Amino acid sequence: MFRVDETCDSLANMNADKAQNIEIGETNFDSEVLKSKQPVMVAFSAPWSRPCHIIRSVLDEVATACAGRVKVLRVNVDDHPDLGVWYDIQSIPTLLCFVSGKVCVRIVGTASKEAILSKLEPFLPSA
């Protein structure tokens, strides 16, 4: 299931850093996500969830395919429940794409690399 929020600002003049797939929390969410100069894909997940394990390997592929154009980060909702509440995470995994600090794409559940890339592509700077 896909739900796209149409609240994105222009991607003009975005700087491209190396894509990552690292875990973040409340202490660095603002600096890593909301103030990022490039789009950020955040996976809200939990280590005990089988679907979250499946999406993690897919996100590794997305991070590689979009290296330098998007950051890929994870939030463990068990360790950081406030972030889950703040972004209305009702099911895991949930992927949120942030551009200029705003949610532009929401993907709930597992998805293929191709499905994720098709939702991200309109918001990514040119390669």
C-alpha positions as CSV (number, residue, x, y, z in Angstrom):
1,M,0.0,0.0,0.0
2,F,1.3,3.4,-0.9
3,R,0.3,6.9,0.3
4,V,2.0,9.9,-1.2
5,D,1.9,13.2,0.8
6,E,2.1,16.1,-1.6
7,T,4.0,18.5,0.7
8,C,7.3,18.6,-1.0
9,D,9.4,21.6,-1.7
10,S,11.7,22.0,-4.7
11,L,14.8,19.8,-4.8
12,A,16.8,22.6,-6.5
13,N,20.4,23.0,-5.3
14,M,20.4,19.8,-3.2
15,N,23.9,18.5,-2.3
16,A,24.6,14.8,-2.8
17,D,26.3,12.9,0.0
18,K,26.9,9.2,0.1
19,A,23.8,7.1,0.8
20,Q,23.7,5.2,4.1
21,N,21.6,2.6,5.9
22,I,22.3,3.4,9.5
23,E,20.2,3.6,12.7
24,I,19.2,7.0,14.1
25,G,17.1,8.2,17.1
26,E,15.7,11.3,18.7
27,T,19.1,12.8,19.5
28,N,20.2,13.0,15.8
29,F,16.9,12.9,13.9
30,D,16.8,16.7,13.5
31,S,20.3,17.0,12.1
32,E,20.3,13.8,10.0
33,V,16.8,14.0,8.6
34,L,15.0,17.3,9.0
35,K,18.0,19.6,8.3
36,S,19.5,17.3,5.6
37,K,20.3,19.1,2.3
38,Q,19.4,15.9,0.4
39,P,16.4,13.6,0.4
40,V,16.3,11.1,3.3
41,M,14.5,7.8,3.3
42,V,13.7,6.7,6.9
43,A,12.6,3.1,7.7
44,F,10.6,2.8,10.9
45,S,11.1,-0.8,12.0
46,A,11.8,-3.2,14.8
47,P,14.4,-6.0,15.1
48,W,11.8,-8.7,15.9
49,S,9.7,-8.1,12.8
50,R,10.2,-10.4,9.8
51,P,8.8,-7.9,7.3
52,C,11.4,-5.4,8.7
53,H,14.2,-7.8,8.0
54,I,13.0,-8.3,4.5
55,I,12.8,-4.5,3.8
56,R,16.2,-3.9,5.3
57,S,17.9,-5.9,2.5
58,V,15.8,-4.0,-0.1
59,L,16.8,-0.7,1.5
60,D,20.5,-1.7,1.2
61,E,19.9,-2.1,-2.6
62,V,18.1,1.3,-2.7
63,A,20.9,2.9,-0.9
64,T,23.4,1.5,-3.4
65,A,21.2,2.4,-6.4
66,C,20.8,6.0,-5.1
67,A,24.2,6.6,-3.6
68,G,25.0,10.3,-3.5
69,R,21.3,11.2,-4.1
70,V,19.5,10.0,-1.0
71,K,20.3,9.0,2.6
72,V,18.8,5.8,3.8
73,L,18.4,5.6,7.6
74,R,16.5,3.4,10.1
75,V,14.6,4.2,13.3
76,N,14.0,1.3,15.8
77,V,10.5,2.1,17.0
78,D,11.0,0.0,20.1
79,D,14.0,2.1,21.2
80,H,12.5,5.4,19.9
81,P,8.7,5.2,20.3
82,D,8.3,9.0,20.4
83,L,9.4,9.3,16.8
84,G,6.9,6.6,15.8
85,V,4.2,8.6,17.6
86,W,5.3,11.9,16.1
87,Y,5.1,10.5,12.5
88,D,2.0,8.4,13.1
89,I,3.6,5.0,12.5
90,Q,0.8,2.5,12.9
91,S,2.4,-0.4,11.2
92,I,6.0,-1.6,10.6
93,P,7.8,-1.3,8.4
94,T,6.9,2.2,7.3
95,L,9.2,4.1,5.0
96,L,9.0,7.9,5.0
97,C,10.9,10.0,2.5
98,F,11.8,13.5,3.7
99,V,12.7,16.4,1.4
100,S,13.6,19.8,3.0
101,G,12.3,18.4,6.3
102,K,8.9,17.4,5.0
103,V,7.4,14.0,4.4
104,C,6.9,13.5,0.7
105,V,6.4,9.7,0.4
106,R,4.9,7.2,2.8
107,I,5.2,3.5,2.0
108,V,3.6,1.1,4.5
109,G,4.7,-2.6,4.5
110,T,7.2,-4.4,2.4
111,A,7.9,-3.2,-1.1
112,S,10.3,-4.1,-3.9
113,K,13.3,-2.1,-4.8
114,E,11.6,-1.0,-8.0
115,A,8.4,0.1,-6.2
116,I,10.4,2.2,-3.8
117,L,12.6,3.7,-6.5
118,S,9.5,4.6,-8.5
119,K,8.1,6.6,-5.6
120,L,11.4,8.2,-4.8
121,E,12.5,9.2,-8.3
122,P,10.4,12.4,-8.6
123,F,12.1,13.7,-5.5
124,L,15.7,12.8,-6.3
125,P,18.2,15.2,-7.8
126,S,19.6,14.1,-11.2
127,A,22.4,11.6,-11.2
